Amino acid sequence: MTIADQYRIITSSAGWIDRSSRGRLRFDGPDAVSFLQGLLTNDVGTLQAGQGVYAGYLTPLGRMTTDIVVVHRGDHLLGLVGEGMGATMATRFDQLIFAENLTVSDATGPLAEWFVTGTGAAAVVGAALAIESERLDRLVELAQIDCSGGFVMRDGSSSLPAFRVVVEAGFREQVAAALAQAGAVSIAEELATALRIEAGRGEWGHELGGDVIPLEAGLLDRAISTSKGCYVGQEIIIRILHRGGGRVAK
């Protein structure tokens, strides 16, 4: 099936990509929120269960170490990072724990993940996971609804409606079969990339990397809180915003 065929299908239905190789981190313990609040660029401290926030973790010089979606799962936080970044970032965050009461683990293997996009994505995901499509349609970006073995989260990295489905690895075959039965087709990464670029979203390993200051990638509104307390690299960001008027090469 050509990319043109895939695009034609998802304009009326939906397509999926298995993203299980993307990195996932699990933060457990009473200090998980305050720990990330002191490291990341966005406000983790205000998250409630079922909500998520997009942020960056920077070097002291304001360059990106990674971007991360922090998802509040009630009894723990889940961090979604880039391809192959799970083990590296789990080790990195673990090394930063001093007296805080929390543990960080690489949850890439224990969890499976799919990206589903298309005009009919809410209907397809709803049918596959036994969730009313109207509830999915009403989700704001990064908000979640629980499903059997995990959750589905609204995603903004496509010009068409999109969702991320994250479940325990034991549910992998069941969910994959349910998505196919509901009418989702497998789509190529090239198509997903085109939809992502059309939506104006950078991705780690492509437009985003260790040489990028978040302001250069247009991430001020999405990834940076200007009202929270200190975080790693904040001095550089504030200096650019207040002394440089926010002017950077983009």
Salt bridges, closest charged atoms under 4 A:
ASP5 OD1 - ARG8 NH2 3.98
ASP18 OD2 - ARG172 NH2 2.72
ASP28 OD2 - ARG26 NE 2.74
ASP75 OD1 - HIS76 ND1 2.74
GLU83 OE1 - ARG22 NE 3.26
GLU113 OE1 - ARG24 NH1 2.86
GLU113 OE2 - ARG164 NH2 2.73
GLU141 OE2 - ARG201 NH1 2.83
ASP146 OD1 - ARG73 NH2 2.87
ASP155 OD1 - ARG164 NH1 4.00
GLU189 OE2 - ARG19 NE 3.19
GLU203 OE2 - ARG22 NH2 3.14
GLU203 OE2 - ARG196 NE 3.68
GLU203 OE1 - HIS206 NE2 3.44
GLU207 OE1 - ARG196 NH1 2.83
GLU235 OE2 - ARG239 NH2 2.79
